[in-house]
Amino acid sequence: MDEKQTNDAKQVMLVQEAGDGRIRAVTGVDSVGNLHTVEPTQQNMSNLLNVNTQDAALETFFKKFMQEAENPSHTGIFIMTQSAFDRLFQIDFDPEILENYRVDPASLMQEQRFEPLDTSKIDLDDLVKKGIRMEDLEPHLRAMSYGHKSNGLIEMNPELGNGLRVATKGRVSLAEQADGSLKVIPHYWQEKPDLDAPFHGVLLDDEVKNNLTNGRHAGKIIDLELEPGKLTPCFVSRDKWTNTLEYLPVELLEKRAVIKNAELSEGKRMDFYSGGKVLLEGYTTRAGYKRDAYIQIDAAERNFEFSYDGLDRKRYQAENRAIHTQQRAARGEREAKGMGKAPELTIHHMILKAAVPDEAYKQWSEAVKDPSKRAEVKAFYIKGMEKDGQREPFNAWVKPNFALGKMDFFKWNPDRAKRQGAEVTPANESRTQVAVNSEGKTAEAVKGVKEPLKQGQQQPTPAQTRRAVRSNKNTASKGLKH
């Protein structure tokens, strides 16, 4: 059986803690919606929650999550297959990739009214013909099973009639076939829509074409001929990913007076549900803070689009500061209850985008399980780590700090430093870099270079040499003027 299909039987749920932003794996939910969680490790895989959104206890948690807007315990919920969990584990749950698996509890509870499509019935042979990889679909399969398109573009390499293939991209959705199988339907990307061509039997007027070109939404309701001889009032938007025009019948949109805890006046409701953009004041974000936003119906996403251009983001600064203080106090109470318990440390295969040596991973992992081995744990030199906001990678000695539940980083080997009289030196390839950047020394080969060296750099680059020459000339000319 296909590996993808067998892995899909197991769904894993992760949550992000509001206090420290750490990712935790869910092992169960009690009857009042409280979660039981552990570190998201592969060793814990067998105990992780097999997600069933129809479960009453899980529904209770979702309701509780939505009610905790002012004092949330968690700031994110993520659901994925076991195979996706394994890949995320390998990259230390990279936030950007993890975001693909975020779920909205309100949408999940709404989806409980419908029977999702069984994604194990996807026609894999048809997928090959369309040049689509199953692993590229996986982050989007849950949404697609409920009739939505993929949340982003998928690379495709479809087979043409003459046997050739062409590289392209687009969004994808699922369509059920007469035999019960599912086919993946491509929605190809285009540079721009043809606004002069009839759209479902209707020519768009200049106002609508201008709105769709400069924004993404028609700005008003348009009667479209979805069936021969019958006009249906619809919202129309340009898909932000593919640039194709999409419609949403007005009758399918549930009208609400309150959106994200903020009430729309009668006048704003009329404008909003006529396709216009209105200001939503003082709505509540997922993190529990107050904010203003412009909102407009997005037919392509069958949802609301939020935008913030020109708005005063400091309007609720005092209120949000008070909310933050309340949240911090609540976190302090939770942390106080857990005092005396040592923080858990998880060993990953990657640290700051660099691979952990196999020997280090094995030694550190064994020490996590067996505290008696922690005294013998060694530091390892890891190359090519990257910090956010820094252009150049760096090398360092890394060693677990079991007492604080974190990894410590050293310029020097901390194990050698403990031995009296031991000479502590950086690795050969970084000796010049450390001497120049950290100790203020001057190596003959890089004499005159005043900027930090890159990792392992022994010689100046041509650009560094030119800048050093210019700097020396400027210094000399200033000396002559004096």
VEXBA-115573 format. One line per 3 residues: number of its first residue (from 0); for each residue x, y, z of C-alpha. Coordinates in steps of 0.1 Angstrom, whole numbers. Layout:
BEGIN
NUM) X,Y,Z; ...
//
This chain:
BEGIN
0) 0,0,0; 11,35,-7; 31,50,23
3) 12,82,21; -22,65,25; -10,44,55
6) 4,75,73; -28,95,67; -46,72,91
9) -28,89,120; -34,126,126; -12,145,151
12) -22,177,169; 4,203,181; -3,234,201
15) 18,266,207; 20,277,244; 10,313,249
18) 36,318,277; 69,309,259; 58,300,224
21) 70,264,227; 54,238,206; 38,209,225
24) 22,176,212; -13,167,224; -17,132,239
27) -53,137,251; -82,160,261; -103,156,292
30) -141,161,294; -138,198,302; -114,206,273
33) -81,206,291; -52,193,271; -26,167,281
36) 7,174,263; 43,162,259; 74,173,241
39) 69,167,203; 95,139,200; 95,108,178
42) 99,88,210; 65,101,221; 49,94,187
45) 29,63,198; 12,84,225; 2,114,204
48) -34,122,198; -50,105,168; -71,135,159
51) -108,131,153; -125,165,151; -159,148,157
54) -147,138,192; -168,156,219; -139,163,242
57) -119,179,213; -149,200,204; -150,212,240
60) -114,223,237; -120,242,205; -149,261,221
63) -127,268,251; -99,280,229; -122,305,211
66) -135,317,245; -100,325,258; -94,355,236
69) -85,378,265; -63,353,283; -53,325,259
72) -34,294,271; -24,286,235; -18,308,205
75) -20,282,178; -34,248,169; -17,226,142
78) -29,193,128; -9,171,104; -2,135,94
81) 24,114,110; 47,117,79; 44,155,80
84) 52,154,118; 83,134,111; 95,159,85
87) 88,189,107; 107,172,135; 138,169,113
90) 138,207,108; 130,216,144; 94,227,136
93) 104,256,114; 78,283,121; 73,292,84
96) 66,256,74; 46,248,105; 22,276,96
99) 10,255,67; -7,232,92; -24,258,114
102) -61,252,118; -90,275,128; -112,260,155
105) -142,279,142; -137,265,107; -132,230,121
108) -164,231,140; -182,245,110; -167,217,89
111) -182,191,113; -215,197,95; -200,182,64
114) -184,148,55; -149,154,43; -135,137,12
117) -114,107,18; -80,118,5; -67,82,4
120) -89,78,-27; -69,103,-48; -61,89,-82
123) -23,87,-80; -18,77,-117; -37,109,-127
126) -15,128,-103; 16,116,-121; 1,127,-155
129) -5,161,-141; 31,163,-128; 20,169,-92
132) 39,154,-62; 19,141,-33; 43,156,-8
135) 36,190,-22; -1,184,-16; 1,172,19
138) 1,206,38; -31,215,19; -50,181,19
141) -71,188,50; -85,221,35; -89,204,1
144) -109,176,17; -136,201,27; -138,216,-8
147) -112,244,-5; -83,250,-28; -47,247,-17
150) -35,277,3; -8,287,-21; 7,277,-54
153) 18,241,-62; 46,233,-87; 33,212,-116
156) 47,196,-147; 17,183,-166; 21,159,-196
159) 9,174,-229; -8,154,-257; 25,149,-275
162) 42,133,-245; 61,165,-236; 58,182,-202
165) 57,219,-193; 67,234,-160; 40,256,-145
168) 22,263,-112; -12,268,-97; -37,261,-69
171) -54,227,-68; -87,213,-55; -104,179,-53
174) -133,165,-74; -151,133,-67; -155,109,-96
177) -184,86,-105; -163,56,-92; -157,72,-59
180) -121,81,-66; -108,117,-63; -90,137,-90
183) -68,167,-83; -80,196,-103; -54,223,-113
186) -63,260,-113; -34,274,-133; -16,306,-126
189) -19,334,-152; -1,367,-154; -34,387,-154
192) -71,380,-160; -88,389,-193; -112,415,-179
195) -126,423,-214; -139,388,-220; -174,379,-207
198) -174,364,-172; -202,338,-169; -221,355,-197
201) -216,390,-184; -193,418,-196; -178,437,-166
204) -182,474,-165; -153,499,-162; -158,504,-124
207) -155,467,-117; -125,462,-140; -108,491,-123
210) -115,476,-88; -103,442,-99; -71,456,-114
213) -61,480,-85; -74,457,-58; -88,422,-59
216) -126,426,-55; -153,438,-77; -167,462,-50
219) -203,454,-57; -226,425,-64; -228,413,-100
222) -255,392,-116; -238,362,-133; -254,337,-157
225) -243,305,-138; -271,286,-155; -285,293,-190
228) -311,320,-189; -308,325,-151; -290,353,-133
231) -275,348,-99; -262,377,-76; -226,370,-68
234) -195,385,-52; -165,385,-76; -128,385,-67
237) -94,380,-83; -76,350,-68; -45,364,-50
240) -24,333,-60; -35,326,-96; -50,359,-108
243) -81,341,-121; -116,355,-114; -138,336,-89
246) -174,341,-78; -194,334,-47; -232,334,-48
249) -246,359,-23; -270,333,-9; -241,311,3
252) -226,337,26; -239,338,62; -245,374,72
255) -233,384,107; -236,416,127; -205,408,149
258) -171,398,134; -143,388,158; -161,404,188
261) -166,437,169; -200,449,159; -208,463,125
264) -233,492,124; -264,488,102; -249,511,76
267) -216,492,75; -234,459,72; -253,472,41
270) -220,483,25; -201,452,35; -227,427,22
273) -230,447,-10; -193,439,-17; -178,471,-4
276) -148,476,20; -156,488,55; -137,496,87
279) -140,470,114; -131,488,147; -117,472,178
282) -119,435,167; -101,409,188; -70,392,173
285) -61,355,179; -36,366,206; -64,385,224
288) -54,421,214; -76,449,200; -70,461,165
291) -87,479,136; -88,466,100; -105,472,67
294) -126,441,57; -141,430,24; -157,398,12
297) -132,376,-7; -150,354,-32; -119,335,-41
300) -113,324,-5; -150,324,5; -140,344,35
303) -132,380,46; -100,398,36; -84,420,63
306) -61,449,54; -44,476,75; -30,503,52
309) -33,538,67; -46,527,101; -33,539,134
312) -17,507,149; -11,525,182; -47,533,188
315) -52,505,213; -17,506,227; -29,512,263
318) -56,486,262; -33,460,247; -6,468,272
321) -31,460,300; -42,428,282; -5,418,279
324) 0,425,317; -30,403,325; -17,375,302
327) 18,378,318; 3,375,353; -17,345,343
330) 15,329,328; 33,337,361; 6,318,380
333) 9,288,357; 47,289,360; 45,292,398
336) 24,260,399; 51,242,380; 80,255,402
339) 105,229,412; 101,209,380; 131,210,357
342) 124,222,322; 123,195,296; 150,195,270
345) 144,181,235; 173,171,213; 167,179,176
348) 186,168,145; 189,205,134; 201,235,154
351) 197,270,139; 194,253,104; 226,233,108
354) 228,195,112; 237,181,146; 264,154,143
357) 251,119,147; 275,112,176; 262,144,194
360) 226,136,187; 230,100,201; 250,111,232
363) 227,140,241; 195,120,235; 207,92,258
366) 215,118,285; 180,132,283; 166,98,290
369) 192,88,316; 203,116,340; 232,95,352
372) 249,101,318; 247,139,319; 280,144,336
375) 298,128,307; 280,148,280; 305,166,257
378) 303,198,237; 304,194,199; 316,220,173
381) 288,228,148; 294,247,116; 271,269,95
384) 245,279,121; 223,309,112; 206,334,135
387) 175,353,123; 185,388,111; 222,379,106
390) 235,375,71; 266,354,79; 265,319,93
393) 286,311,124; 304,282,140; 303,274,177
396) 307,248,204; 273,235,215; 264,217,247
399) 230,209,264; 222,227,296; 200,202,313
402) 194,224,344; 179,252,323; 164,230,296
405) 182,247,267; 213,246,245; 244,267,254
408) 268,281,227; 305,287,233; 333,303,212
411) 357,279,229; 354,243,238; 339,244,274
414) 351,209,282; 388,219,276; 383,251,295
417) 375,232,326; 408,215,326; 434,237,342
420) 462,248,320; 445,236,288; 451,259,259
423) 417,269,244; 418,276,206; 391,278,180
426) 391,254,151; 418,259,124; 394,272,97
429) 381,299,121; 413,308,138; 418,340,117
432) 382,349,119; 380,347,157; 413,364,162
435) 403,394,140; 366,397,148; 367,388,185
438) 401,395,199; 410,426,180; 442,411,165
441) 455,418,131; 466,390,108; 491,400,81
444) 469,385,53; 439,407,63; 458,437,75
447) 438,469,68; 404,451,66; 382,468,92
450) 350,448,87; 342,414,103; 355,383,85
453) 332,355,73; 335,320,88; 367,303,79
456) 380,334,60; 418,335,57; 423,361,29
459) 405,393,22; 380,394,-7; 387,417,-36
462) 359,440,-25; 373,441,11; 407,450,-3
465) 393,478,-24; 374,492,6; 405,490,28
468) 426,509,2; 400,536,-1; 397,539,37
471) 435,542,40; 436,569,13; 409,589,31
474) 427,586,64; 460,598,48; 443,627,30
477) 427,639,63; 462,638,80; 477,660,52
480) 449,686,56; 457,689,93
//
